[in-house]
């Protein structure tokens, strides 16, 4: 995924499915300078992780 798409997803009201390492995640915040995002798994767990934008995949 690229930074512009992450920005679009963050500003969208749609439910856009994003995968990281085989798990569905919510993107919470973009850290553009580092090329990273803060995200968490969809579901009851709220543990947040910082991952590379390049490792995210959008599912259509």
N, C-alpha and C positions, 0 to 999 in steps of 0.2 A: 504494500500500500504506500501511497505517497502523502506528504504533508497536506497538500491541498485537499485531498479526499478526506483526511482526518478532520480538517476544518469544516468541510461540508457536513460531515456526519455529526460533529458537535453542534452545529447550528441548526440542524434539521429536527423537526418534531416527529419524523417518521421513526419507526422501529427498524433500524438497519442492523442486520446480523453481521457481527464481526467475530472472527475466530483467531485465537492465539494458541499455538501449540496443541491444536485439537480440541480446545475448549471454547465455548461461547463466552465472550466478554463484553462488558460495557466500557467505553472509553470515558474517563472522567476529566482528563486534562491533557493538553498538548504542551510539551516542553520543546519548542521549535529549535532553540539553540543547540540542544543535545540530540535532536532527532529521536526523542523518546516520548512516550505517553504514560500517564498513570491510568491503570485500568483495574477492573475487578471482575471476577466470575459472575455470570448471571446466576441468580439464585440467592439462597439465604446467607451465604458467606460474604462478608464485606471486606475481606483481606485485600488490600490494594498492592499492586506491583508496578514497577516501572519497567517497560519493555521497549524495544526498538520499534519504530514505525514500520520498518521494512519487514518485521516478523508478523505483522497483522495481515489477515486475509479477509476480504469481504465476501460474504456468501449471498448469492442471488436467489 
